[in-house]
């Protein structure tokens, strides 16, 4: 059983690394982006683009960052005018963040370019492989969500 659990853990780490490299790092290296932005800044804006206004703690959790580390990310994005932060009216301990119009414009362009990049990557596969890959992604996401929900 140890060999099987080692293989599982290794496979999960390898998959995470490959996804991160192929679909994010390689993509970011193809763009000419504002110098002060990094990988975490992009991911923050994309998460906000899809999720809308959210508590900072929720976004930091989605990005697997400690709240203190995420505060630095958020402050940089605020300073650059991509997001804004405001105190929750319901709970004064909570701060919500959302994209500004320039943040939304950036996120839309990033999403469009990222989608084109992913499409180009998938074209390296045959149509049958593309279908199998996308089916596998759907299955992995569904089953991982099920594991998460049962935890």
Steps between C-alpha positions, in 0.01 A plus 500: 500500500790741575619483140148581380463798737846628402402470134174688566672782688773526237238507224306779669815711546608438141156592365492822704846595379421421136174695508671795664782500246312425179184700554630790707876553508559430129204724416626786717839480331332569163347828616638846544334593826540780750831451679360517851257211450581138571330163474302548821374840387366349175333213683343743749345709223375193313341359817334837566387515137321167534389531865420871521538703818626269776648509848880514497513185712300307236734610221813421703354156573425441128861589419641289785665803661520604863294811570814700579664405170183578310475845660824595322358375168175692552681818603710490183189457284326782686802728455507421126127568469388148408290424808330690779442397859218596729384397843195276515186666629390172659825416681750779558782245538456393138641685201362432154695555183383541144642590164504862394404581141870487401536170689201360318639613164834337584331178618283478186802543273703253708215245487461541122875460438519210744212324327676540163822364653322195643327438167840509327640256759211259449547510122820303559270207575285312252125576515447169681775583752350846552162346581660246734704774669199725556290205622779408742515860627125500557523170685798612711324823596174324586664227708737742674201718592327190637804419716509862618128499583536180704791641703 
